[in-house]
Amino acid sequence: MKKVLFIATISLTLLASCRENKKVENMEEQNTETTLSPEEMRQREDSLKIVREENRVMDSIQQVKSHGHAH
């Protein structure tokens, strides 16, 4: 009985590890296929800066509301 459980555990572990590798490979393939022009890169960087600034301001507001001051 212990042998059967041991073999089943090893088998499931191997199957799970193989499945994760496929996800990583697919993500790498998707990342390499995407190419952007310099203008599109600048637009994305600008939009990321705006979003980060908004998040920082909202975080400060939440800190003030929760305990009276921001860090």
CORUR-V283221 format. One record per helix or strand of 2 or more residues. SS is the DSSP state (H for helix, E for strand). FROM is the first residue (numbers start at 0). LEN is the number of residues. If there is no record, write none. Layout:
ss={SS SS}
from={FROM FROM}
len={LEN LEN}
This chain:
ss={H H}
from={1 37}
len={32 30}
